[in-house]
Amino acid sequence: MERILATSIARLIRSGRLTLTMPSGKIHEFGDGGTPDVAARLTDAGAVRALLANPALRLGELYMDGRLVIEQGSIYALFALVMGNAPGERNLVGPAIGRQLRRLLELIIGRNGILRSRDNVARHYDLDGRLYDLFLDGDKQYSCAYFTDPGEDLAEAQRAKKRHIAAKLAIDSSHSVLDIGCGWGGMALYLAEYAQARHVTGITLSQEQHRIARARAASAGLDERLHFALEDYRETKGPYDRIVSVGMFEHVGLRDYATYFHQCARLLADDGVALIHTIGKTAPPGPVNPWIAKYIFPGGRLPSLSEIMPAIEASGLRVTDVEILRLHYAETLRRWRERFLERYEEAEALFDARFCRMWEFYLAASEAAFRFEHLVVFQIQLAKRVDTLPMTRDYITDNEALLLEREEAAHSLRAPRRMTG
């Protein structure tokens, strides 16, 4: 088995260097000796068999269980080495039967009904809230930031993301806004305060997020114009002048794409605008990674544009703009991963070592996938009428400038004044 594994890895790793110690004690080296330079060890014969049988699932489990040990470098460096050499390759030997079977099952049972959606959300977002405080920015933005400058810090880039989305929505003080999958309320708060929407409703299935979002609205003095509800998007009533959804579409499920966009069409006013911000793939459609589906985002799925567009077209909505954010999520995840590792001991105190290895693996694998493979973020703007928005995209830049002015003005008002003698 060790020989088969070594032969398979040698086929994948051509540049960089991987030094792998097998359970027998035999050491294999792969690559041309360059960078990344990673040394790893498999602790037992069962780990070798598991890795050969189903690497997409078992690699993460072996790392979580301490049966794959990184002795030089990091788990992220291992991903950079593997994905940089063989992007998209998840099979070591034989045909990708497992991937084909997962695709078939997804087509048959890939629905996230209301009860299942609530359970899926609870399993990830209702973890101890202190976990997210370890690595997110102060506004608890748990989605791709927008780096207008590579040197921006995380908080600045997350503000830029909210600003960019608000600018595309072209909100004014007469508009009502629905935020589908509002998280801890940061986007809704921004739209109420800086975009100056007349009223914003945020909906979530996470009890923890709902509790925190409501408290934040009250603390900001915006609870008269800002409402949060524990509600599935299929239960929501409209109409709304604007709809925004950031990082929620990934949880819809393949067989509910049509339902989602038909509901958006029902909820959106005739002269309304919607903005869907979602992780997606620039590769052909395929099932989600099995380890991510089992341990991190049950029921989650990353769509290709070829899957999204037919559902939009069938709903009667018009696609008015599509922007693809490349590498922005890789940079976001790098910052999350670094912040998490800086506070690793605190995470261990909250959970345990296995959970922390799981979370590090998740952040590292995700960052590498955005940096070396086909993952991106789609921002899809929708409307019902062809004349709702200006004919050129200049209004987005103009709106961003106005929003930035409002942010800076609010910051100067909040800044403590110096005492003068």
N, C-alpha and C positions, 0 to 999 in steps of 0.2 A: 504493500500500500504506500509506503514512504517513497518508493521509487516512482510509482505512478504519479504521486503528487508532485514530486520534484520535476518530472518530465513535463507535466502540465504547466507548472509555474514558469519553467524555462521558456516555454512557448510564448508566454505573455510578457515577461520582463526582459526587455532588450537594452534599455538605458537606465541609468541610476544603478543602485546596488541594494539587493536584499540578501541578507545573511540569515538563513533559517536553520535553527537547530531542531532536529527531529527527536521524538521520544527515545529513540535508540541511542541518542548521543551523536549521531552523524550530522555533520554540518555541511550545508549546501550554500553555494553563493550563486546569485543570478544577476544578470545585467552586465554593464560595461565598466563598472567601478566608479561611476560618477555620482551625482546627486539626483534625487534624495538618497540618503544612505541610512538604511533601516536594518536593525537586527531584531529578530523575533524568535520565539521558542514555543513549540507545541509540547504540552506536558504529558500526553498519553496517547496510546494507539487509537483510542476511540475518537479523539479529536481529529486525527488524520482521516479516519473514515467519514466522520461527519462533514468535514470540509470538502471532501471529494463528492459526497452525495448531494449536498445542497449548499454551496458556498454563499449564495445570496442571503440565506437565513442563518446558517450555522456560524459564519464568521463573527457576527455580532454576539451570538449566544456564547461562543467560546471566549470572546473578550470579556463579556459580562461575568462569566463564571471563573475567570482567572486561568483558563486552560490555553489561551493564546496570550503570551506574555511579551510585551514590547521591551526589549533590553537596551535598545539604542534608538533614538528618535522618538516618535510619538505615533499614536494611532492615526492622527491626521497625515503625518508623513508617509505612513503605509498606504493610505488612500491616494495621496498625491502620486506615489510611485506606481500603484496599480492602474489608477484611472488615467494618469498621464501617458502610460504605455498602451493601455487597451481600453479606451473609453467605451462604456456600454457593455463590456464583456463581463458576464456573471457566471459563465459555465466553464468548468475546468475540463470535463471529459464528456464526450457523447453529445447528442442533440439536446436542445433546450426544451425538453419535454415538459419540465415543471412550469416554465413560463407560458407555454402554449395551454397547459391545463388551467393555470390561473386566469388566463385571458378568457377561456371558455366559461369558467365558473362566474367570472365577473359579468359576462353577458347574460347568464342565466339568473343569477341571484343578486346582482349588483344594485340593490335598492337600499336606500336609507330612509325608512319610514320615520314618522315622528318619534316613536318610542325608541327605536334603535338609534336615531340621531342624538337624542338626549343622553342615552347611555354612552355613546361614543364620545360626546363632548365631556361628560363628567369624568371619564377615565383619563383625560389629558388635562383639561382646564380647571378641574376642581381638586387638583393636587394642592398640597400646602402652598399657600400664596407666597410664603417666604422663599420658596425655590425660585420663582420668577424675579423676585427682588434681587437675587444674586447676580443676574446677568442682563436683565433688560434695563433700558433707560428709565429715568424717573417718571415718565408718562406711561410706562408699561406698554409700549408699542411692541407687539409680538408679530411683526410682519416686516417685509422688506423695506429698508430705509432707502433714501434717494440721495446719492452722493453727488452734489453739484461740484464738489472739490474732493479729490482723493484724501486730502488731509483733514477733512471734517471729522469731528468726534461723533459718537453715536447719537447723542441727543440732538445735535444740529442737523444731522442727516434725517432723523425721524421727523423733526419739524419741517424740513424741506419736503419730505414725502407728503405730509398732511397739506402743506401749502400747495404742492403740485396738483394733488387730487382736487382740493377745493377750487383751485383756479380752473380746472377743466369742467367742473360742475357749474361754473358761472352763477353762483348763488347771490341773491340780493335779499333785502330785508323783508320781502313779501313772500318768500319761499318757505314751504314746509319740506323737511328732509327726513327720509327713512334710512337708517344705518342698519343693514342686515348683517348680523354677526358683529356686534359692536365691541366685543372684547371688554376691557376694563374702562371703556368710555372715552378714551383719549381723542379719537377722531370726532365723535359727536360733540365733545366739549369745544374742540377747535372750531367746528362749523357754527356752533352757537355763539362763541365769543368773537372770533376774528372774521369769519365769513358773514356773521351777523344775520343768520337765518332767523326767520320769524319763529319757527318751532322745529325741534329735532327730536325724533323718536329713535331710540336705539333698542334693538332686540337681540337677545342672546339666550342660549339654552344652558349656560353655566350659572349655577346659583352663586358661586363665589364671585364671578365677574359682575353679575347683576348687583350684588350687595355693594361691592366696591364702587361701581359706576354711579349708583344712586347717591352714595356718600360723597363722592367727588362733585356731583352736580350741586348738592346742597351746600358743600363747603365753598364752591365758587359763586354761590348766589345766583345760579342759573336754573334752579329747579322749576321755575315757572315756565321757562322756554325749552326745557330739556326733560324728556321722559324716557325712562328705561323700563323695559318689560321682559319678563321671562316668557318668551314666545317663539314658536317655530314660524319661519317665513310663510309657510302654507296656511297659517291661521291669521295672518295679518290682514287688516282692512285698510283700504286707501280712500281716495287717491293722495299721492304726494307729488310735489313739484320736482323733487330731486330724490334719487335713490343712490346710495353708495354702499358698496360691499367690499371690504378689504380682508383678504385671507380667509374668507368663508366658503367660497365656491369649491375649494379643494375637498370639502366635506359633504358635498351634495350627493355624489354617487352617480355613476354613469347612466343608470336607467331613470334618473330624476332630472337630467339636464333640461328636457323639454318642459317638465313641470315647473322648474325654477324660472325659466325665461317667460313662460306663459303667465306665471304669477307676477313677475316684474312688469310685464305689459299691462296686466290688470291694475296693478298698484300705481302705475305712473300716469300722471296727468297728460292730456293730449299735447301740451307744449312743454313736457318735462324732459329731463336729462338724467341718465343713469351712468354710473361709472363702476365697472367690475374690475377689481384688482385681484389677480389670482396667479399662483404658481402654475406654470405649464411647461410643455415640452416642445422643442423644435424638431423632434423626431416623430416617426409614426406612432400611432396610439399603442399603448401597452399597459399591462397591470402595474400596480404599485409594488415597490420592493417588499417582499414578504416579511422581512424583519421589521421594517417601519410599520407595516400594517398590523403586526402582532403586538409590538411593544410600545409604539409611539402614537400613531394616528389610526386607530381602528376605524374602518369605513372610509378612510381618506383615499383620494385619487387625484392624480395630476393629469389634466387634460391636454390634448393637442388641439391646435386651432381647428383642425379638420373635424373634430368632434363637437366643438362649441358652436361653430358657425351654422350648421344645419338647424340646431335647436333655436338659435336666435332668429333665423330666417322664418322658421315655422311659427314663431310667436307674433310676428308682425312688427317687431322692433327693427329699427334701422341701425346698422353699424356706422357711426359717424367718425370714429377715430380709433386707431389701434396703435399703441406704443409698446415696444418690447424693451424691458429693462434688462440689460446684459451685465453680469458681474456685480450688480448692486447688492444682490442677496448674498453672493459670496463674501463681499466685504462686511455685510451685516452679520453674517454667521461667524466670520473670523472674530469680530469684536465680541459677540456673545460667548464664543468658545474661550477666548482669552479671559474674559471677565469671570466666567464660570470656574476656570482653572485657578484663577487668583483666589477664589473663595471656596476651593474644593473642600477644605476641612469643615467649613460651615455646612456645606451640602451633606457631608457624611454625618454630621451631628443631627441633621433633620431626617435623613433616610438611612442608608448604609452604603458600604463600599460597592456592592453589586449595582445598586441603583445609580451611583455616581459614574461607574464605568459605562453603564447603559446610556446615561445622558451625554457623557463625553463622546461616546461612539456616535450617537445621533447627531450632535452638532458637527463633529468632524466629517462624517459621511455626507451630511447635507452640504456643508461648505465645499467639499471636494466635487460633489456632483454639479454644483452651480459653476465651479471654476473650470472643470475639465470635461464635463459631459454636456447634455442637451437641455438642462433645466434653465429656465428664465422666468421672468414675471411678465404677464400680459396685463396691460391696462386697456380695457375695451370700453369705449364710450358709446352709449346708445341713446336713441331718441325715437319718437314716433313720426315727427315731421322733418322734412328735409331743410326747412328754413328756421329751425329753432335756434341754431347757433350761427355765429359769424362765418363767412366763407373762407377765411384764412385762420391759421392758428395763432395769429398775433395776440388775440384776446387772452390766451393762456399766459403769455409773458406779462402782459399788462396787469392781469389779475394777480399774478404772483408778486409783482412789485407793490401793488396796493396792499395785499395781505401782509407782506413783509413790513411795510410802513406801520400797519396797525400793530403788529407784534412788537416792533421797536418802541412805539409810543406807549404801549401797555407796560413794557418792561421798564421804561424810564419812570413811569408813574409809580411802579411797585418798588423801585430801587430805594434803599434807605437814604435819607438826606443827611448830609454832614452838618454837624452843629457848628455854628460860627460864633466867634466870641465877640 
